[in-house]
Amino acid sequence: MPGLSRRALFAGSAAGASAALLPTAPAAARPEPKAVRGCASYRAAYHFTVPDQWKNDPQRPVWIDGEYHYYYLYNADYLDGIVGTAWRLATSTDLVSFTDRGIAVPKDTTVNGDVWSGCAVVDTGDTAGFGADAVVVIVTMSPGGGTDHQEQFLYYSTDGGRTFTDHGTDPVLPNPGVADFRDPKVIRDEAGDRWVMALAERNKVGFYHSANLKSWTYAGGFIKDGIGTLECPDLFRITADDGTVKWVLGVSADGTGSGLPNTYAYWTGSFDGSAFTADSADPQWLDHGWDWYAAVTFEKRDAAGTLDDSARYALGWLNDWAYPNTTPTIDCDGFNGTDSIVREVTLKHASDGGYHLASQPVAALDSYVSRTVDLGDLTVDGTLLLDYTGTSYELTTEITWSQLTGAGVQLRRSPDGGRHIDAGVYGDYAFLNRRNTVNPDTSGDRQESHTPFDLSTGSVKLRILVDRTSVEMFVGDGRYTHSAEVFPYLVDDRLALFTIGGTAVFRNTAVREFTV
């Protein structure tokens, strides 16, 4: 999907003032381009951020020559208010540390304008005729500008995915006369000796076939109403923990009108190359927070390139189209664009016979731990302020109780205790609440996210990633996750534990900090 490209003044909620304007103590940060001298940085310490200007949709990373190539939508003209995105490239061997490689697919170099979301594939069999192992991008563009004539175009690379050339100015998949026709995701169907594309078409994911990536024919579709316009489709096969092989169809969708998330919806089921049959009509959600949009999953490979068919990686854009231009990073750091941590996703067989995806932060994050604070077992009845301060860290704990109404943590707590982000469990749900800190939602409608929880189990494991403008919470095995943009003042660096209606023990509580 296209990126908005206008600058907006930062308008905080909750405490009311702009975090970017509040005097703060200097904060340690990696040197980055275009930082303002003497201005405290809000750039994430260990999450991927665009070097400058704007980013939005991640594009599915591909494994090329021993490293992941991560493309994303980038607008170099964002601060000047000029619309349009290119594909910028970053490479990584471990999906924690990335090296910027600059623009790979430029914008406005053909009559078709800028490039939106799509996908890259490695054409090992030279089906397209650009040479064995050429990297081919199928991407949505809107000739003539606007958003009402979306078609699919092809770019190719013969230098390992670093730079791309357009394959003429004609679409490889013309628009059949519909308004929404975008975000192609292509996979290889070896059994059928063909390529298969999933395409977002308003309330439908269309499936298309091609022998050469240059000419496509319609094969079938999957329709889902009630969760808004479907975007950024995803389609993959994965082996569950019980050995069952399942297909997963995912989309980015806005379910807020039905009380559902506005993130990544997915169905498990079967796929015959033309039709996807879902196990259930209603989707599950890979993240239940407010800010994990345009997410992609991609192959998990080891250092030798060996594929693991029992796991995928995933990452999402930590933002939302309800408030895309609201961030304090503009003033001090000159950019707007942060991603979630890369997650490892597996498929679990549940006791009710169904299947669900579960995710945890990528294991390579362990290699970047610069400091560990072991807090041990802590008994809490009410609120306990910990002897720790920090703005970017990971908190892990297992909360146990015999009788309780709720328990959790206060993250990025202010010195006076008035501002904080709350995360934990209460009654029959787990939650992440950003209402009491500065955050991008001025409507007040997107403040606390919920997922089901059974308090009678007497325990819960929480793993929470905190960075300067984000919180990501993983509950239990990671079936339920919550991601949210937050803009706490940089002086809000305290950490507290709390219980409601009883006593709990926070076991094996630890904080880890990272240097990337």
VOTOR-311882 format. One record per residue (C-alpha): residue number from 1; x, y, z. Coordinates in steps of 0.2 Angstrom, whole numbers. Each point is the difference from the previous one (the first is absolute). Example, Ala and Ser with C-alpha at 12.3 -4.5 7.8 and 13.67 -1.06 7.14 Angstrom:
REM residues 2
PT  num     px     py     pz
PT    1     62    -22     39
PT    2      6     17     -3
//
This chain:
REM residues 516
PT  num     px     py     pz
PT    1      0      0      0
PT    2      6     18     -3
PT    3      8     10     14
PT    4     -7     17      5
PT    5     13     13     -2
PT    6     -5     16      9
PT    7      8      7     16
PT    8    -11      2     15
PT    9      4      9     16
PT   10      2    -13     15
PT   11    -16      1     10
PT   12      1    -11     16
PT   13    -14     -6     10
PT   14     -1     -5     19
PT   15     12     12      8
PT   16     -4     12    -14
PT   17     17      8     -4
PT   18     11     -4    -14
PT   19     13    -12      6
PT   20     12      7    -13
PT   21     -1     17      8
PT   22      2     -6     18
PT   23     17      4      8
PT   24      9    -17      4
PT   25     16     -7      5
PT   26     11     -5    -15
PT   27     -3    -18     -5
PT   28     13    -12     -7
PT   29     -3     -5    -18
PT   30      8     -7    -15
PT   31      7     14    -12
PT   32    -13      1    -14
PT   33     -2     12    -15
PT   34     -8     17      1
PT   35     -1      0     19
PT   36     -2     18      7
PT   37     15      4     11
PT   38     -5      3     19
PT   39    -17     -8     -3
PT   40     -4    -16     10
PT   41     -3    -14    -12
PT   42    -16    -11      0
PT   43      8    -12    -13
PT   44     -2    -18      5
PT   45     15     -8      8
PT   46     -3    -18     -7
PT   47    -14      1    -12
PT   48      2      3    -19
PT   49     -3     18     -4
PT   50      1      9    -17
PT   51     16     11     -1
PT   52     -9     15     -5
PT   53    -17      7     -6
PT   54    -14    -13     -1
PT   55     -3    -19     -1
PT   56    -16    -10      0
PT   57     -4    -17     -6
PT   58     13    -14      2
PT   59      3    -11    -16
PT   60      3    -18      3
PT   61     19     -3      3
PT   62      8    -12    -12
PT   63     16    -11      3
PT   64     13      5    -12
PT   65     19     -5      0
PT   66      0     -4     19
PT   67    -10     15      7
PT   68    -18      6      1
PT   69     -4     14    -12
PT   70    -13     11      8
PT   71     -9     12    -11
PT   72    -13     13      6
PT   73    -10     15     -6
PT   74     10     16      2
PT   75     -3     18     -5
PT   76     15     11      0
PT   77    -11     15     -3
PT   78    -11     -2     15
PT   79      5     16     10
PT   80     -3     10    -16
PT   81    -17     -7     -1
PT   82      2     -8    -17
PT   83    -10    -16     -2
PT   84      8    -17     -6
PT   85     10    -15      6
PT   86     15     -9     -7
PT   87      7    -17      6
PT   88     15      2     12
PT   89     11    -15      4
PT   90      8     -5     16
PT   91      9    -17      2
PT   92      3    -11     16
PT   93      7    -17      4
PT   94     -9     -1     17
PT   95    -15     11     -2
PT   96      5     11     15
PT   97     14     11     -7
PT   98     -3      7    -18
PT   99     11      9    -12
PT  100     -8     13    -11
PT  101      3     -2    -19
PT  102    -10     15     -6
PT  103    -14      0    -13
PT  104     -2    -16    -10
PT  105    -16      3    -10
PT  106     -2     19     -4
PT  107    -15     10     -1
PT  108     -6     11    -14
PT  109     12     -6    -13
PT  110    -14     -6    -12
PT  111    -16      7     -5
PT  112     -8    -11     13
PT  113      6     10     15
PT  114      5     -7     17
PT  115      0    -18      6
PT  116    -11     -7     13
PT  117      0    -17      9
PT  118      4    -16     -9
PT  119     13    -14      2
PT  120     17     -6     -6
PT  121      4    -18     -5
PT  122     16     -8     -5
PT  123     -3     -8    -18
PT  124     12    -14      2
PT  125     -7     -9    -15
PT  126      1     15    -12
PT  127    -19     -1     -3
PT  128     -1     18     -4
PT  129     16      0    -12
PT  130     10     13     10
PT  131     13    -13      4
PT  132      1    -14     14
PT  133     -2      8     17
PT  134     -6     16     -6
PT  135    -10      9     13
PT  136    -17      5     -6
PT  137    -12     12      8
PT  138    -18      1     -3
PT  139     -7     16      7
PT  140    -16     11     -1
PT  141      1     16     -9
PT  142    -14     12     -4
PT  143      3      8    -17
PT  144     -6     18     -1
PT  145      1      3     18
PT  146    -14     -2     13
PT  147     -6    -17      7
PT  148    -14     -5    -11
PT  149     10    -10    -14
PT  150     11    -12      8
PT  151     10    -12    -10
PT  152     15    -12      2
PT  153     17      3     -8
PT  154     16     -9     -1
PT  155     18      6      4
PT  156     15    -12      0
PT  157     18      0      7
PT  158     15     -9     -7
PT  159     12      6     14
PT  160     -7    -10     15
PT  161    -15     11      4
PT  162     10     16      3
PT  163     -7     10    -15
PT  164    -15     -3    -12
PT  165     -5      4    -18
PT  166    -18      2     -5
PT  167     -7    -13    -13
PT  168     -8     14    -10
PT  169    -15     10      4
PT  170    -14    -12     -3
PT  171     -7    -10     14
PT  172      2    -19      2
PT  173    -17      0      8
PT  174    -11     13     -6
PT  175    -15      7     10
PT  176    -16     -9     -4
PT  177    -11     15      4
PT  178      0      0     19
PT  179      6     13     13
PT  180     10    -10     11
PT  181     13    -12     -9
PT  182     17      0      9
PT  183     13     -7     11
PT  184      5    -15     -9
PT  185      8    -14      9
PT  186      9    -14    -11
PT  187      5    -17      5
PT  188      7    -15    -10
PT  189    -11    -15     -3
PT  190     13    -13     -4
PT  191    -13    -14     -2
PT  192    -10     10    -13
PT  193     16      7     -8
PT  194     -7     17      2
PT  195      0     16     10
PT  196    -15      4     11
PT  197     -5     18      4
PT  198    -12      6     14
PT  199     -7     17     -3
PT  200    -10     12     11
PT  201    -17      4     -8
PT  202    -10      9     13
PT  203    -10    -14      8
PT  204      9    -14     -9
PT  205     17     -7     -2
PT  206      2     -5    -18
PT  207     11    -14     -6
PT  208      9      0    -17
PT  209     12    -12     -9
PT  210     15      4    -11
PT  211     13    -10     -8
PT  212     12     14     -3
PT  213     -4     14     12
PT  214     -5     11    -15
PT  215    -17     -6     -4
PT  216    -13     -5     13
PT  217    -17     -8     -1
PT  218    -14      0     14
PT  219     -2    -17      9
PT  220    -12      4     15
PT  221     -3     10     15
PT  222     -3      1     19
PT  223    -14     12      6
PT  224     -1      7     17
PT  225    -12     14      5
PT  226     -1     10     17
PT  227     18      4      3
PT  228      2     15    -12
PT  229     10      0    -16
PT  230     12    -14     -1
PT  231     19      5     -3
PT  232     17     -8     -1
PT  233     -5    -18     -2
PT  234     11    -14      6
PT  235      0    -19     -5
PT  236     12    -13      6
PT  237      1    -18      6
PT  238      6     -5     17
PT  239      2    -16     10
PT  240     -8      0     17
PT  241      7     -6     16
PT  242    -10    -17     -2
PT  243      7     -3    -17
PT  244    -15      6    -10
PT  245      3     11    -15
PT  246    -12     15     -2
PT  247     -2     14    -11
PT  248     -2     18      7
PT  249     -8     14     -9
PT  250      3     17      8
PT  251     -6     18     -3
PT  252      2     17      8
PT  253    -17      6      4
PT  254    -10     12     11
PT  255    -11     -9     11
PT  256     -3     14     13
PT  257    -18      3     -6
PT  258     -4    -18      6
PT  259     10      2     16
PT  260     15     -9     -8
PT  261     18      5     -3
PT  262      7     10    -14
PT  263     15    -11     -3
PT  264      3    -16     -9
PT  265    -14    -12     -1
PT  266      3    -18     -5
PT  267     -9    -17     -4
PT  268      7    -17      1
PT  269     -6    -12    -13
PT  270      5     -9    -17
PT  271      5      7    -17
PT  272      0     -9    -16
PT  273      8     13    -11
PT  274    -16      8     -5
PT  275    -12      0     16
PT  276      3      3     18
PT  277    -11    -10     12
PT  278      0      7     18
PT  279     -2    -10     15
PT  280    -11     13      7
PT  281    -10     15     -7
PT  282      6     12     13
PT  283     19      5      0
PT  284     12      0     14
PT  285     12     14      2
PT  286     19      0      1
PT  287      0     16     11
PT  288    -13      7     10
PT  289      7     18      3
PT  290     -3     16     -9
PT  291     16      1    -10
PT  292      6    -16    -10
PT  293     -6      4    -17
PT  294      5     -5    -18
PT  295      9    -15      8
PT  296      9    -13    -10
PT  297      6    -18      3
PT  298     15     -8     -8
PT  299     11    -15     -1
PT  300     11     -5     15
PT  301     17     -5     -6
PT  302     16     -4      9
PT  303     17      7     -4
PT  304      3    -13    -13
PT  305    -17      4     -8
PT  306     -9    -16      5
PT  307    -19      3      1
PT  308     -9     -4     16
PT  309    -18     -5     -5
PT  310     -6      0     18
PT  311      2     19      3
PT  312     -1     17     -8
PT  313      6     17      4
PT  314    -11     15      1
PT  315      1     19      2
PT  316    -13     14     -1
PT  317      0     19     -2
PT  318     -2      8     18
PT  319    -13     13     -6
PT  320    -18      2     -5
PT  321     -9      9    -14
PT  322    -11      8     13
PT  323     15     11      5
PT  324     15     -3    -11
PT  325      8     17      1
PT  326      0      1     19
PT  327     17     -3      8
PT  328     13     10     10
PT  329     14     -8    -11
PT  330     -3     13    -13
PT  331      7     15     10
PT  332     16     -7      7
PT  333      4    -14    -12
PT  334     -8      5    -17
PT  335     -9    -17     -3
PT  336    -16     -8      2
PT  337      0    -19     -2
PT  338      3    -14     13
PT  339     -2    -19     -2
PT  340     -4    -13     13
PT  341     13    -12      5
PT  342      1    -15    -11
PT  343     -9    -14      7
PT  344      1    -19     -2
PT  345    -17     -7     -4
PT  346     -5    -19      3
PT  347    -16     -9     -2
PT  348     -8     -8     15
PT  349    -13    -14      2
PT  350    -12      5     13
PT  351    -10    -11     12
PT  352    -16      4     -9
PT  353      7     -8    -16
PT  354      3     17     -8
PT  355     16      8     -5
PT  356      8     17      4
PT  357     15     10     -4
PT  358     12      5     15
PT  359     14     12     -1
PT  360     15      5     10
PT  361     14     12     -3
PT  362     14     -6    -12
PT  363     13    -10     10
PT  364     14     10     -7
PT  365     -5     14     12
PT  366      9     -9     13
PT  367     17      3     -8
PT  368     -3     19      3
PT  369     -3      0     19
PT  370     12     13      7
PT  371     -7      0     18
PT  372    -11    -12     10
PT  373     -8      5     17
PT  374     -6    -15      9
PT  375    -14      5     12
PT  376     -4    -18      6
PT  377    -17     -4      8
PT  378    -10     15      7
PT  379    -15     -1     11
PT  380    -12     14     -4
PT  381    -16      6      8
PT  382     -5     17     -7
PT  383     14      9     -9
PT  384     18     -3      1
PT  385     12     13     -8
PT  386     16     -9     -6
PT  387     18      6      1
PT  388      2      1    -19
PT  389     -1     14    -12
PT  390      1     -2    -19
PT  391     -9      5    -16
PT  392      5    -15    -11
PT  393      0    -17      6
PT  394     -9    -17      2
PT  395     -9     -6     15
PT  396     -4    -18      4
PT  397    -10     -7     15
PT  398    -12    -14      5
PT  399    -13      6     11
PT  400     -8    -13     12
PT  401    -15      2     12
PT  402    -13     -9     10
PT  403    -14     13      0
PT  404      1     16    -10
PT  405    -10     12    -11
PT  406     15      7    -10
PT  407     19      2     -1
PT  408     13      7    -12
PT  409     13     13     -3
PT  410      1     19     -1
PT  411     12      4    -14
PT  412      9     17     -4
PT  413     -7      7     16
PT  414      2     18      4
PT  415     10      6     15
PT  416    -16      5      9
PT  417     -9    -16     -5
PT  418    -14     10    -10
PT  419      5     -7    -17
PT  420      3    -18     -5
PT  421     -4    -14    -12
PT  422     -9    -15      8
PT  423      1    -18     -6
PT  424     -6    -15      8
PT  425    -16    -10      4
PT  426    -17      4      8
PT  427    -15    -10      2
PT  428     -2    -10    -16
PT  429     12      9    -11
PT  430     18      5     -3
PT  431      3     18     -4
PT  432     12     14     -6
PT  433     -6     18      5
PT  434      9     15     -7
PT  435    -14     13      6
PT  436     11      7     14
PT  437     15      5    -11
PT  438      2     10    -15
PT  439     -5     -9    -16
PT  440     -6      3    -17
PT  441    -19     -4      2
PT  442     -9     17      3
PT  443    -17     -8     -2
PT  444      1    -10     16
PT  445     -7    -15     -8
PT  446     16    -10     -2
PT  447      8      0     17
PT  448     -2    -17      8
PT  449      1    -17    -10
PT  450     -7    -16      7
PT  451      3    -19     -3
PT  452     -9    -14      9
PT  453      8     -7     16
PT  454     -6    -12     14
PT  455      5      7     17
PT  456     -4    -17      8
PT  457     16     -7     -8
PT  458     10      9     14
PT  459     15      6    -10
PT  460      5      9    -16
PT  461     17      3     -9
PT  462      3     17     -7
PT  463     14      5    -12
PT  464     -1     18     -4
PT  465     11     10    -12
PT  466      1     19      5
PT  467      9     12    -12
PT  468     -1     19     -1
PT  469    -16      1    -10
PT  470     -7    -18      2
PT  471     -6    -14     11
PT  472     -2    -18     -6
PT  473     -8    -13     12
PT  474      1    -19     -2
PT  475    -12     -9     11
PT  476      4    -18      4
PT  477      5    -10    -15
PT  478     -3     15    -11
PT  479    -16     -4     -7
PT  480     -6     17      6
PT  481     11     15     -3
PT  482     -3     19      2
PT  483     10     13     -9
PT  484     -3     19      2
PT  485      9     16     -4
PT  486      3     10     16
PT  487      9     17      2
PT  488      5      1     19
PT  489     10     15      5
PT  490     19     -6      0
PT  491      0      4     19
PT  492    -14    -13      2
PT  493     12    -14      4
PT  494     -6     -9     15
PT  495     -7    -17      2
PT  496    -13     -7     12
PT  497    -10    -16      4
PT  498    -18      0      6
PT  499    -14    -11      6
PT  500    -18      2      2
PT  501    -11     -9     12
PT  502     14    -11      7
PT  503     18     -5      1
PT  504     11     -7    -14
PT  505     18     -6     -2
PT  506      9      6    -15
PT  507     12    -14     -3
PT  508     17      0     -9
PT  509     -3     19     -4
PT  510     14      6    -11
PT  511      4     16    -11
PT  512     12     -1    -15
PT  513      7     14    -10
PT  514      6     -1    -17
PT  515     14      9    -11
PT  516     -3     -2    -18
//
